[in-house]
């Protein structure tokens, strides 16, 4: 199929169909990636990650569609089918060609999408950018199982218990052991993953080992997917990581272990808390060191102040809780406003301890800020009308950097005081905005005022226009000014004409212009007031510029409430680059595009989670000494010395020596995989080419043999050296058959490697082994016995190939000689025959005798006399009509005739006299006396020389091979090479041309053949009366 039409080549399609991929989706993916094969699988998986709910809706429509489905519907149908196939077959979509999985240097490593794993890949990639966390993971030292059990035993013996309690504790210990072992394995899996993210040569890696080891409190693997709550998952994941790290031989948790309640702290609603929301706000008990890497980086401590009426008194309580993720309500439109509601929370309907519904006040002050702030935007809400969840893609603004100081317990009093002032400013600003809105949407404002006393204002809602007051005034003025100027206008033609009331109109226009001026002034005043209040609000918190955080990661959700796809934008602050992490696809992105996709307000994609980090986390101190992450490829790293590797970038420098060696081994294994694939693929291509050529060679040999049997004294085949070898007389019993197979295979190897390698000198051992395996599967008929040949066989091939090249030259020279003769270009014809005879001349008489039955020996012997006689007869016919310009041509031709005859013929007095008499007769026909004398002079010299003497003057022109013949012979040099192969060459052109031209010579010059027979039969020279030829001046087109 033509790639210009965006159609995937059949060979590539078949490779991927063997993996179980969907054909229709593959075709669409190929078109989407514009034929870039290296991006085909990426695009395929990207399409698979499309929204499930949309697909389900499309699937319901598909049954009602006609055959004329548009591409979008076909795409959705294909994705549905492919997803179902993948579920049933548990297909792993790995490219067959590992070269498609090679990572480009400087591009970070991606993660494979394992199916419905939601936000795990974006989370793993985001945490990878925390240098302190990565250091702890990468330098984790795995304890033995005995060491784990010993520590658990020591912990359990510190508590006294009864027999009944002991049995209970024993069960719990088994659960704890199971969970701890999983936690340790989780850290080991994450360690392996992060080291690969540092320096793997692969474009993406598989995170399945990490996912398989994420367990719950009971030690059971958690089921990831089904759009689980990211807060709960993140808490479980970090708890297990912290637990695993605490068992490292190299401790990273220096503080004492303490058990604390960790709240997911979803939000504090101003309305009553439903049972479902209470469930989301449940606490999870975990043990965590207060100074552990996980604790300090991902957990903060909140100081909770709560007060509410309890009977006649006001109940107050204060407690501290760890928090991990802060949930923000997007209805506030901006991060600071949403965070303010989380900190200062008014609950209108709160059920106290007595069951009374009261108003409660709750403050969630930050006592200890984590190094990483994780915000989850509440985009999924419960639609009470439809009874299901829905996703809100409303716009939500956030900034590149934020300051947390205003929300800390230390500054709480200052914040509340300023907050009260700010709220007054906000209220005042809202009033001005309302006034400005009433002017800009005056028609709606007017309509609302008019319908306050009416029952059904919604009836005319669709008919209401959104016309501003200023626009209404300006339109009215324009109408009045235009109407007052119109004269002799038919009101039926122009309905805007209502009569000539120019005086009244001008008065009204003047009044309206005064109103317009006042409205413009009012708008400017309101806009200025709003601007001033915005500045005051923004400046109110200028004193809270501590606890600075930089935006590092934005996790995007693209889809509906119960389905969709997650990907992340992550900023490397050390290089100031944004990266788009979409599973296996990683690419650089502009900050403009990041915020355009993340802020929401359009489409189905919007920010789902925001990760901010402290400045020392975003740009760690190590960045001053060396780059943090360079994402180098191993071929670059391998060129460095051991000491240089340690300074290439920070992440590489923190990998322990043994694990760095493991990384090198992994990259070597990948290189081995690539080389193995190359060898397999190359050998397959070579064997495919060999099979085609083997079959073509046999077919050409069969046709060639049939053609030769039809021609008496046939020439050899010229189409291909292997065909020549196949039909060689010495191969009558198949002596050369195995050499032919080897030669065909060798030609395939040479062509694939552009002559850089060949079978007897194959440097690629893997390829050699693969070729042997595939050759063995061909069977005895097709397969060569060996991929190496002996020096003796090699010499035989070289010798016969030289013979073949000579036969090609023979054929081309013979064809040229005959074609020149048929065009009456006698000198060129004799020059070609001279070359042909010299080519086949051997000074050794015994060797020459061996060639007496050779086709070209015989054809040159027989044809040259025909050409010579035709040449003389042509001049005989031409001389009576020749002009002065023709005279020299005739003289040169007769000289060459004599020179060729004397050189290439055995001494023969009878024939020489016959030709001399003929030349003399020709001279008598010349009307030009000079020409007559010159011909007689040449003839006299010809006769005076003895039969054994060469006529040197006539031989000179023969030494120059005609230019056209020379070009033809040069072209044959490449075609005569034993390794030359033209798959499109299925007809033996030289063979056909030889037979065709010889037939023409026989037909055109048949009368001269009879004259030769007369010469041979006569005992004496022949005279003019013996030269009775059927050819005449018309035959030679002589005028």
N, C-alpha and C positions, 0 to 999 in steps of 0.2 A: 504493500500500500504506500501511497505517496505521503511522505512526511510533510509536504507543503500543505496538505489538507488537515494536518494535525492528527494523522492516524498513526497509532503505535505499530512499529514493525512487528511482523509475525514472530520472528525469533525471540524478541524481548517479551512479547505477550505470552508466548508458550512457556518461557522460563518462569514467569510469575504465576501463570495458571497452575503450574506444577506445585506451587506452594499453597494452593487452595484459595487464591485471591479471586475476587469477583471480576469477571471479564468486562462488564459494562462500566463498572466503577474505574477499572484500570484505564479504559479508553478515555474516560472523561478526565481522569487525573493527568494523563499524558498530554491532553490538550491544554489543561490548565497550566502545566509547568512548561508549555511551549517546546516540548520535545527534549527537555533537559533530563536525560536518563538518570543522572545522579540525584535529581530532586524528585523522581517519580514516586518512590516509596514514601518520602516525606509528605508529598501532596496527598497520597492515598490515605495515610494515617490521619492527616489533617481533616480530610473529608469525613473519615469515620468518627471523628470527635465532634461532629456537628450535633445540633440540638435534637435530643430524642423525642421530645414532645412534638416538635414540628414534624418530625418524620412520622410519628404515629398518626398525626392528623392527615398527612399526605397519604399514608397507607390506606386510610379510610376512603380517601377520594379516588385512589388509583382504580378500584374496582369499577367505578362509574366512568372512567375516562375512555375515550376512543383511542385508536391506534396513533392518532396525531398528537402524542404527548410532547410537551415542550421539554427542553433540556433540563430545566430545574426539577420537574417532576421525575424525569428519568433518573436524575442524580439521586434524589431522595429515595426512590424505589431501590436503586442499586445499593445505597448505603444500608437500608433496612435489611435487604437480602444478605449483604456481606456481614453485617453485625450478627445476624442470626446464624450464619455459617460459622463465624468465628467462635460464637458461644458453643455451638454443638461440637466443633472440631478442636477447640482450644488451640487455635492456630497462632503461631508466633510469626509475625510479619517481619522476617529478617531478609534483607536483600541477598540474593544468591551471590552477587559479586561483592566481596568484602572491600573492594576498592571504592565502592559507593559509601562505605562507612568510615572512610579516612577523614579525620578532622583536619581542617585547614589551620595552619599555624596562626596563633593570635585569636582564634575563635574559641570560646569556652566549650566545654563538653556538655552535651545534652543528656537527658534521661529518657529511657524507653517508656512509652505509655503501655502499661500492663492491662489496660481495660478500664473498668470503672473505679479508678483510684483517686478520683476527685482532685483535691488540692495537695496531695502528698508531694508530687514532683516540684511544684512551686515552693513548697515549704522547705524541702531538702536543699534546693538551690539557694533559697534566701538565707538559711542558716549557714551555708557554706561560706558566705561572705562575712561571717563573724570570726575574725582571726583568733580571738581568745578561745572561743568554743572549738574551732577547728584544731587548735593546738592541743587541747585536752583530748579530743577524739583521736587525732593522728598519733599522739604519744601514749595512748592507752596500752597498758601491759596486761594481757589476759591472765587471770589466775587459773590455777588448775582446779578441777572439781573437788579435790581433797581440801584445797585451801578455802573454797567456798563453804564446804560442809563444816570445816573446823571453825570458821568464823560464826556461822549460824549457830553451831553448838555452844560456842562461848557466849553468844548473846542470849540463848535460851536458858543457860544455867544461872544466869544472873537474877532470874526471877524464881521465887519459891512457889510451888504449886502442889495441890493435892493430887491424889491418884486420878480422880475424875477430871480434874483440870489438866493433868498431864496427858491423858488420852486425847483431850480436845486440842491441847497444844501440839501433840504429835501430828494430828491431821493438818493443823495450820502450818506446821513446819514443812510438811511435804509440799503443801501449796506454795509456801514461801520459797522453798528450794527450786521448785519448778519455775517460779516467776523470776527468781534471781538469775538462774541459768539462762533464761530467755533474754533477760536484760543485758547480761554479759555478752551473749551472742549478738544482740542488737547493736551494741557499741562496736563489736568486732566487725559486723557487717557494714556499719556506717563508716568505720575507719577505712575499710577496703574501698568503699564507694568514694569517700572524699579524697583518698590518695589517687584514685583513678581520675577524679575530677581535676586534680592538680596537673597531671601529666600524661593522661592516656592519649594514645594516637587515634583512638576511636572517636567517631563523631558523636556517639552517644553510648551509654552503658546501661546495664540492666539493674534496677534497684530492688528486684524481687527478694533478695536475701534480707534486705532491711525490712521490707513490708512483712515478710513471713515471721519475723521475730518481734513484732510489736504485739504485746499481750496486755490483757486487763489485770486487775488486782488478783484474780484467781489463777493467773498464769495461762489463760486460754487466749489463743490468737484472736485478735479482734477482726471483725468483718468490716473491711473498708469499702466504702461505696454508698450507694443509695442516698447521696447528698447528705451524709452525716454532718452533725454540727462540728465546725472546725475548732471551736473552743474546747469541746470535750476531747476531741482527738488530739489536739495540740498538747493539752494538759497530760493526757495519758502517755503520749510519746515522750515528752520531756521528763516525766516522772520516771519512766523506764530508763531513759538515758542517764539521768542522775543516779539512779540506783546502780546501774551497770558501772558507771565511772567510780562509784564509791568502793568497788571491789578491785580496782586497779592496783597492781603492785606498786605503781608510781602514783601516789595519791594526789588528787587535784582538789579534794574536799577537805580543807584544813580545819573547819569548825566542827563543833559538836553536832550530832544528829538531833533533830527535834521534829516532833510530829505537829503539823499545823493543818488547819482547814484552808483549802484553796478554793476560792469562789470564782466561778466564771463571770460573776458580776455583769450580767447581761445589760441591764439598764434599770433605772428607777423611774417607773411610769408615774405620771401625774394622776392616772386613773387607778382603779382597783386592779390588783394583781390576780390574774386568773390562775387556775390550777396548772394549766399548761405552762404559763410563764414561771410559776413557782418551781416547776420541774426543771426548767431551763436554768434556774438560778440555784439549783442544788449545789451543795458543797461536796468536794471529794477530799478524803483524808489521805495525805501522803506524808512519808518521812523524807525530810530533805535537810541537808546541812545548811545552816544559815549563811555560810560563806562559800558554798559550792559554786562551781563555774556556771552550772545551769541556773541556780538560784539568783546569783548576782546579775546574770545576763538577761534572764527572761522573766524573772518574778520580782514584783515590787511588793511593798507592804503598805496597806491602806489602813488609816485610822478612821474607824467608823463611829460617827456620833449620831445617835438617834434619840428622838424625843417625841412622845405622843401622850394624849390624855389617858389616864387609867383611873376611872372613878372620879373622885374629886381632886386627885393629884395629877401632876405631870411626871410621867415616867421617863427617866433618862438613862441611857446606857452607852458605854464606850468600849470598843474592842478593836483588836488589830487582826487583820487578815492578809494572807498572801493573795496577790492577784496576778493573773497572767495575760488575759485578753480583756480589753475594754470594748464593750459594745456601744456603738454610737447610732442614734436615731437620725436617719437621713432627712427627716422632716425639717430639721434645723438648717439645712442647706450648707452649713459651713462647719468645719471641724471644731473650732474654738467654742462655738455656740452649743454644739452637741456634747462636747466634753464638759462644758459648764453644767448642763443638765445632769450629767452623770455625777458630778461632784456635789452640786447643790440640788437636792431632790425633794420636791414637795409631793407627798402622796395624799391625794384627796380622800380616798376611801381605803382606809387601813383597818384591818381587824386586829384589835388588841387582845391581850391575854384573857379578857372577860368576854370576848366575842362581840364587843361593840365596834361599829364602824366609825372611825374617827379620822381626823386629819393628822398626819405624821410628818415630821421633818427629819430628813436624813442627809448627813454630810459624809461623803467618801473622800476624805483628804488623803493625799499621798504622803506617807511618812518616809518611805524610802523608794526612790524612783529606780526602776530597773534600767540596765544599760540598753535594753531593747524594748520599745513600746510597740505593742501589737494591738491595732484597732480592727475590729470587725464591724462593717457597716450593716445595719439592719435593713437589708433590702428585701427580705422575705417576710411577709406578713400574712395573717389569716384573713381571708375574705369571708366575712360573716354571711353576706348575701348568697355567695356561691358555695359556701361550705368547704372551701379548699384554700391551699396556699397560693399566693401570687407573688411575683417578684416586681419590685419597684425599680425602674431604671432612671429615676429622677436624678437631676444634676446634684452633685455634692462636691463642694469646693474644699480643697486642702492645699497646703503650701509645701514648698521645698524644705522649709525648716520651721520648726515650732519651738516655743519656750514653755516649759512645764512649771516654772516657778510659781505662777499665780495659783496653782492648784495644790501646792504643798501645804502640809499642816503648819509649817513654820510661818508661812505668809498668809494663813487663812483669815486672820482678822483684817489685815490690810486689804486682802482681796474682797472680802465681803463689804467693806466700807466703800471701796472704789466701785465694786459691782453695783451697789445701790445707786451710786451717782451715774454709772454708765447706763443702768436700766432706765433712769429718768431721761437721759439723753436719747436712748433708743426709743422710748415712748414718744418723746418730742419729735424725733426724726420721723417716726411712723406717722404722726399727725400731719407733718408737712408733706410726706410722701402720699398720704391719702388725699390731701388737698390738690396736689399736683396731678394725681391720678384722676380726680374728678374733672379737672380741666381737660386733660388729655383724652379722657373717655367720657366726654360731657353727655353724649346721647344716652349712654347706659345709666349714668348718674341721674339724668333728668327722668328717664323712664322709671327708675326705681322709686324716685320721689313721687311720681304720678300714680304708681300702682300700690303705694303703701296702704291705701284705704280700700283697694280692690282685693278680691279673693284669689284670683288666679293670674299672677304675673307671668307664669311660665308659658301661657298660651301664645304670646307674641315674641317669645324669646328668640326664635329662629329668624324672625323678621327684623330684629333690632340691629341697627348698624352701630359700629364703634367709631363715631365721628367726634373728633375733638372740638372744643369750643373755638379755638383759634381757626381751625380749618372751616368750621361752620360760618364764622364771621367773614372770613376772606372769600368764601364761595358766594355768600350773599351779596357782598360788595361787588364782586365781579358780575354777578347776574344783573344787578340793578344798573351798573354802568353800561353793560352791553345792551340791555333792553331799552334804555333811554335813547340810544343812538340809532335804533332801527327805524326805517321808514319803508312804506309800501311792502310790508311783509305779510304774506298769507299765513294766518295763525294755524291753518291746517297743515301747512308745510313746516313751519317752525313753531312748535308748541311753547317755546320759551318767550314768545312775544305776547304781551298783554295790553298793548296800547301805548300811546305816547304820553307818559306822565313824567317827563324829564325834570320838571321843577321839583315835584314831590320826591322823585328818586334822588336827586342831588342832595336834598336836605337829609334824607334817610342815610345816604352814603356817608355824608359828613359825620352824622351821629355815630354810625357804625365804625367808622375809622377811628373815632375817639375811643370807643369801647375796645377796638382791636389793640390800640396802643396801650391801653390800661391792662389788657389781658397779657400782652407780651411782657410788660413790666412785672406783673404779678408772677408769671412763670419764671422770669429771671431771679426774682427775689426768693421764690421757693427753692429753686435749684441751688442758689448760693447758700441758703439756710441749711439745706440738706448736706451740701459739701462741707460746710463749717462743722456741722454736727458729726459727720463721718470722721473728720480730722480729729475732733475732740475725743471721740470714742477710740480711735486707733492710738492716739497719744496717751490715753488713760493708763495703758498697761506698759508704758515705756520703762517703768521702774521694775518690771518683772522680766529681766533679760538673762536670768540664769537658767540652768538646766536646759541647755540648747540641744535639740535633736535634729538630725538630718534625715530626710526621706531616703530610704534605701531600697525598699521593695514595694511594689504595688501588685497585688494578686487580683487578676481580672477573672470575672465569671461571665461567660458568654452563653446565654440560654435562658431557660425558664426557671420557675421556683423549684421544680422537682427534677430538673435535668439540665445538662449543659456541659461546658468544657472550661477548665481552668488553665490559665497560663499566667506568666509573671513578667513584669518589667523590673529589672534589678540594676541599680546604679553602682558602678565601681568608682567610689569617690577618689581613689588614688589616681585614676586616669580620667575621671570626669566623663566616663562613657556610660550610656544606658544600653542594657542588653535585653532583648526580647527572648525569654525562655519559654518556648512552646513545645514542651516534651523534647523530641529529638532535634527539633529545629531551633537553633540559636543564631541570632543575628543582631547586629548593632542597630540601635534605633535612636531617633532624634527625640530630644526632650519635648518638643512641640507635639509630636505624635503620641508620646506617652500620655501626656495630660489630655490630649484630644480623646483618646480611647477611654481613659480612666475616669474622667469627671462625670460621665453619664449624660443623660438627657436626650439621647438618641440611640436608636438601635437596641440590641439586646446585650451588648457588652458594656460593662462598667466595673469600676473598682469594687471588690468584695472585701478585701483586707488591705490595710496599710501597715507597713513596718517602718518605724522610725528608730534610729540608733543614735546614741551619744556620739559626739564628734570624735572622741578617742577610739570608738569602735569603728566608725566609718573610715577614719584615716588614722590607723594605729601608729604609734611612735616608730615602729619598724619601717614605715614608709619613707621616713627621712633618710634611712641608710640604704635601702634597696627597694626595688619594685615589689609590690605585694603579690600580684598574680600576672604573669606574662603569657600563660597558656601556650608555652613552647611545645613544639613537636620533638619526638625523641631523636630524630636525625640531627637536630640542632644541638640538643643537650649532649648527645654522644660525642660531639666534637670538642666538648669542654673537658678539662681535667677534673679530677675529683674535688679539688679545692674550689675550682670555678663553679662547679655544680652547686656547691653550698652557698654561693653568693649570687646565683642567677636571679632568684626572687625569694621572698620570705616564705611562701608556702612550700617551695621545694626544700628550703633550708631546714624546715622543722621536721621533715620526714626522717625517722630513724634509718640508719644505714641498711639494716636487714629489710625493712619495708620498701626502701628506695630500690634495693636490688629486686624485690618482688615486682615492683612497678616496671623495672627494666625487662624482667622476665615476661610479664604480661604483654608488653609492647613487642617483644621478640616473638612471642606466640602469635600475636596478631600479624606481624610481618610474615611469619611462617604460614599462617592461614592465607594471607594474600598471595604468597609465592606458590602455595599449594593450589590455590584457585587458578592462578595464572597458568601453572603447568597443566592442570586439568583442562582448562578452557582452551589453552593453546594446542594441546594434544588433540582435543576433540575437533578443533577447527582444522588442524593438519590432516587428521584421519578422514574428516568429511571431504576435504579437498582431494585427498588421495583416492577415496572411493569414487568420486566423480571422474577424476582423471583416469583411473584404472578402467572404468567402464567405457569412458570416451575413447581411450586408446584401443581397447578391444573392438569397439564398434568401427572405428576408423580403419583398423587393420582388416576387419572383415570386408568392409566396403572396398578398400584398396585391393585386396586379393581378388575380389570379384571383378573389379575394373581391369586389372592386369591380365586376367584370363581371357578377356574379350579382345585383347590386342596382341597380335603376333610380335614376338620380340619386344615385349613391353619394357619400359623404363622402370626403375625402382620407385617406391613411394617417397614423397618429399614432404608430406604434411607435418610430420613430427619425427624426431629422432627415435623415440620409443616405438613408433609404428615401423620405421625403417628397420629397427633392430628385430622387431617381431616377425617381419617378412623377409629377413635376411636369409640367404641360402644356407648359411651355417646354423641356422636355428630351425632346421627342418624337423628336428626331434625335440624341440623346446629347450635346447641347451641354454638359451639366454633368458628364459621366462623369469627366473628368479632375479636376474640382474635388472630386467625391465621393471619389476615390482620395486626393487630397491631404488632404481633411478627415479621412478615416479615419486616415491616417498621423499627422496632426497630433494627433488625439485620443489616439493611442497614446503619442506623445512627451509630451504634457501629463500624461497619467495616470502615466507612469513617473516623471516629475519632479515630480509633485504640483503641476502648473501653474507651476512655477518656470521652465520653459523651453518654447518652442514652435518649430515649424519655421521661421517667419519671423524668429525672434530666437534662433537656436541658438548659444550661446556656446562649445560644445565642438566645436572644429574636427575633432578626431579622430573624434568620433561622427558628424559630418556626412559625413566621407569614408567611414566604414564603412557608413553608411546608403546612400550613393550606390552603393557596391560591391554591397551586398546587393540593393538595388532593381533594379539592372541585371540581376541573375540571375532576377528574377521573370517577365520577359517582358512584352510590350506589353499583353497583356490585363489583367494585375494591376498592373503598375507605373505609378505616376504619372509624367508627363513630367519633372517637376521637383519638388524639395523646397521651392521658393520659389514664391509666387504674387504676381501684380501687385496693386497697390492697387485697381485696378478690379474684379478678381475677388474681392478681399477684401470690397469694398463690396457686391458682388452677393450674396455669402454672408450678410453681415450683414442685408441687406434681406430675403432669402428666409427667414432664420431668424426675423426679427421676424414675418413673415407666419405662419410655422409655430407660433410661440408663441401668436399670436392664435387660430389654428385649434384649438390645444389647449384654450385657454380657452373657445372657442365650444363645443367638444365637451363639456367638463365641465359648463358651464352648462346646455346643452341636456339632457344626461342627468339632471342634478339637477332641472331643471324638470319633466321627464316623470315622474321617480320621485316627486317631491313630489305631483304631480297624481294619480298612481295611489294615493297614500296619503291623498288628499283634503286635503292641506295646501296649500290654494289660495293663500294669501297668499305662502308661500315659493315656490311655483311661479311666480306672477306676478312676484315680485321677481327670480327667476332669469331669466325671459324679458325683463324690463325691462333687466337688466344685459346680456343677450345682444343685444337690439335696439340699445341705446346703443353697444355695442362695435362694431357693424357699421353705424353711422349716419355718413354724411358730409354735411356742410352743402353741399358742392359737388355739385350735382345731376348734373353730368357724371360725376364720379367714382362717385357712388352708382349711376348707371345701369350702370357697368361691372360692378357686383356683383349685378345683377339675376338672374343665373344661378348665383350662389354658393349652395352647399348650405345654409349656415346662414341666409342671407337668406331663402331660400324656406321652410325648415322653421320659422323663427320666424314668418314671415308666415302660414303655413297652420295652425300648431299653436295659436297664441295664441287664435284665435277658438273653436277646439274647446274649449280650457280654459275660456274665458269662459262659453260656453254650458253646459258641464258644471257649472261653478261655480254658475250661477243655478238650474239644475235641482236640484242638491244642496240648496240653501237652500230651494227650493220644497217638496222632500220633507221637509226637516228642521223647518221652522218649525212645522207643526202639532204636533210632538212636543217642541218645545224647552222647556227649563226656564229659570228666571231666569239661571242661570249661562251658558246657551247664547246668551242674547239679545245680549250684548255681542259675542260672537264673530261672530254673524250681521251685526250692524250694522257692525263693523269690516270684515268681508269684503265687504259691499255697497259701502262707501265705497272700498275698494281696487279693487274691480271697476270702479267708475265712473272713479276716477282713472287706472287703467291704460288703460281704453278711450279716454278723452279724450286721453291723452298719446300713445298708440302707434297710433292709427288715423286714417285720413283722414276728413274730415267726410262723414257719410252720414246724412241725415235719416231715411231709411226704417229703417235698422238701429237708430238711436238711439231712435226711437219704439217699435220692437219691443221693445227691452230695457226701456224705461220702462214700457210696458204690463205687461211680465212682472214687473218689480219691484213694480208696484202690485198685481198679482194675489198676489204673495208676501205683501204686507202684509195682505191680506184674510184670509189663512190663519192669521195670528197670533192666538192666543187671548188674549194679553196686550195690553191696550189701549195701554199705554205703548210696547211694541215696535211695534205697528201704526202709531202716530203717528210714531215716530222714523223708520221706514222710509219713510213717505209724505213726511216732511220732507226726507229725503235725496234722494228721487226728484224732489221739486219743485225743489230747488236744481239738481239735475242737468239738468232740462228747461229751467229758466229761463235757464241759461247758454247763450250762443250756441255754435254748433258749433266755433267757432275758439278758444273760451276753454278754458284748462286747469283741471281740477278739483284745485286745489292740496292741499286737505285729504286727498283720497284718494291723492295721490302720495307723501305723507310716508313711509308705511311702506315704499314701494318703494326708498327711498334707502338703506336698511340691507340690505346683502347678507347673507343668512343665514350664520350662523357656520360651519356645516358646509361650505357652498359656498366660503366664504373659505379654509378650511383645505385644501380640495381644490385650489383655484387656486394657493395658496402652494406646495404640493407639486409642482405642475406646473412651477413656475419652474425648478427644477433639471433636471427631465426634458426641458424644452424647450430647454435649452442645446445648442448645436450639437456640443459636445464630450462631452456626456453619453452614456455607453454602459453598457448593462446586458446582459452576455453571456447572462444567463439569460432575458432577455425575448424570447421567440420568438413570442408571440401579441399581436396588436394589440387590447389590452383596450378602449380607448376606441371603436374602430371597432365591435367586437362589441357593446358596451353600447349604442351609439347605435342600431344596427339592431334589437337586441333590444327596447329600450324603445319605439322608435317602432312596432314591430309590436304591442306590448302596448297602446299608446295607440289604435292603429287598431282593434284587436279590442274593447277595452273601451268606446271612445267612438264606435263606428261610427254609432250612431243620431244623434249630434250632427252628424256630417259631413253627413248627409242634410238636417238642418235648415238648415245653412249653405247648402246648395245651394238649398233652398226660398227662403231670404231673397234670395239673389242672383237667383233666377228671378222673384220676385214684384215687381209694380210698386208695391205698397202694403205698409205694415207688416203683420206677422203677429200674429194674436191667439191666445187660449188654445186654441181648437179646432184651431189649426194645430200646436200643440206636442204631438204624439203620440209619446212616447218609449218605447222598449222597456225602459229602465232603470227601476227602482222602488226602494222603500225597502230591499228585500232586497239589491239590487245595491250599495247604499252602506252596508249594515250599520247602518241607522238603526232605532233601537228607540223 
